[in-house]
Amino acid sequence: MSSAIEWTAEAEACLKEIPFFVRPAARKKIEKFAQEQGMSQITVEVYQQAKQKFGSK
């Protein structure tokens, strides 16, 4: 089951704030968070929720 998660342009822009060397891991964590919430799209709101859950500033 490889359901691709769609990222909005705004959420992609937020992701660029994360240092490039941890970005792939952060993307995976955020996508997993979204899937657990039953979401198929990453928006800025989902991104912020995931960041709060994982304790990132």
Buried (B, 14 or more C-beta within 10 A) or exposed (E): EEEEBEBBEEBEEBBEEBEEEEEEEBBEBBBEBBEEEEBEEBBBEBBEBBBEEEEEE
